[in-house]
Amino acid sequence: MIQIPNSKQYDLEERCLEFAKRANKYVNELPKTIPNIENRRQLVKAGGSVGAKYIEANESLSKKDFKMRIKISKKEAKESRYWLKLTEPFKEKQKEKEALIQEATELMKIFGSILEKSK
């Protein structure tokens, strides 16, 4: 989590980027089983999409467009969590898997809160 100096706010774009980077590193360290190969491909797509859609939301032209892209970011975070749960890491990577699932859950909650506040 990145904290802005002298502020309690977090840079959500940076946080999403860090999540995607951690997910990419995690999938590169998975055992090369057929299920992991397929699940990691999906995780890389969904994990990177969380932040990409959030960036698009910040550049949206209307409130409706903003809300739609935030909903997609939330959906991609939820999907990332799903693919993470399906992966089968080496024993020593189990804690990283759990930490990534927690981060995906927190991102879902953040995007849900943004949606509630944008009504």
C-alpha positions in Angstrom: 0.0 0.0 0.0 1.4 3.4 -1.0 0.7 6.3 1.3 0.9 9.9 0.1 3.2 12.0 2.3 1.4 14.0 5.0 -1.9 12.4 4.1 -4.1 9.5 5.1 -5.3 9.0 1.6 -3.9 6.3 -0.7 -3.1 6.5 -4.4 -5.6 3.9 -5.7 -4.0 3.8 -9.2 -0.7 3.0 -7.6 -2.3 0.4 -5.3 -3.9 -1.3 -8.3 -0.6 -1.3 -10.1 1.2 -2.9 -7.2 -1.6 -5.6 -7.0 -1.1 -6.4 -10.7 2.7 -6.6 -10.2 2.4 -8.8 -7.2 -0.1 -11.1 -9.0 2.3 -11.3 -12.0 5.2 -12.2 -9.7 3.0 -14.8 -7.9 1.9 -16.6 -11.1 5.5 -16.8 -12.3 6.3 -18.7 -9.1 3.5 -21.3 -9.4 4.1 -24.9 -10.2 3.7 -25.6 -13.9 0.6 -27.8 -13.7 -2.1 -27.7 -16.3 -4.7 -26.1 -14.0 -2.2 -23.5 -12.8 -1.2 -22.6 -16.4 -4.8 -21.9 -17.3 -5.7 -20.1 -14.0 -2.6 -17.9 -14.1 -3.4 -16.7 -17.6 -6.8 -15.6 -16.3 -5.4 -14.0 -13.2 -2.9 -12.0 -15.1 -5.7 -10.6 -17.3 -8.1 -9.8 -14.5 -5.4 -8.5 -12.1 -4.1 -6.0 -14.7 -7.6 -5.0 -15.7 -8.5 -3.8 -12.2 -6.2 -0.8 -12.4 -6.6 -0.3 -16.2 -10.4 0.2 -15.7 -9.9 2.4 -12.7 -7.6 4.7 -14.8 -10.3 4.7 -17.5 -12.8 5.7 -14.9 -10.7 8.6 -13.8 -10.6 9.8 -17.4 -14.4 9.3 -18.0 -16.5 11.9 -19.7 -19.6 11.4 -17.7 -20.8 10.2 -14.3 -22.6 7.3 -16.0 -19.3 6.3 -17.7 -17.4 6.7 -14.5 -19.8 4.4 -12.5 -19.7 1.8 -15.3 -15.9 1.6 -15.3 -15.8 1.5 -11.5 -18.2 -1.4 -11.6 -15.9 -3.2 -14.0 -12.9 -2.6 -11.7 -14.8 -4.1 -8.9 -15.8 -7.1 -11.1 -12.2 -7.6 -12.2 -11.0 -7.5 -8.5 -13.7 -10.1 -7.7 -12.6 -12.2 -10.7 -9.0 -12.0 -9.6 -9.9 -13.3 -6.2 -11.7 -16.2 -7.9 -8.6 -17.2 -10.0 -6.3 -16.8 -7.0 -8.4 -19.2 -5.0 -8.1 -21.8 -7.9 -4.3 -21.6 -8.0 -2.2 -24.3 -6.3 1.0 -22.7 -5.1 4.1 -24.3 -3.5 3.6 -24.5 0.2 6.0 -21.5 0.9 3.8 -19.3 -1.4 0.5 -19.9 0.4 0.9 -16.7 2.5 1.4 -14.6 -0.6 -1.7 -16.2 -2.1 -3.7 -15.3 1.0 -2.3 -11.8 1.0 -3.3 -11.3 -2.7 -6.8 -12.6 -2.0 -7.1 -10.1 0.9 -5.9 -7.3 -1.3 -8.4 -8.2 -4.1 -11.2 -8.3 -1.4 -10.1 -4.9 -0.1 -10.1 -3.4 -3.7 -13.6 -4.8 -4.2 -14.8 -3.0 -1.1 -13.1 0.2 -2.1 -14.7 0.2 -5.5 -18.0 -0.7 -3.9 -17.7 2.3 -1.6 -16.8 4.6 -4.5 -20.0 3.4 -6.3 -22.1 4.1 -3.2 -20.7 7.6 -2.8 -21.2 8.4 -6.5 -25.0 7.9 -6.4 
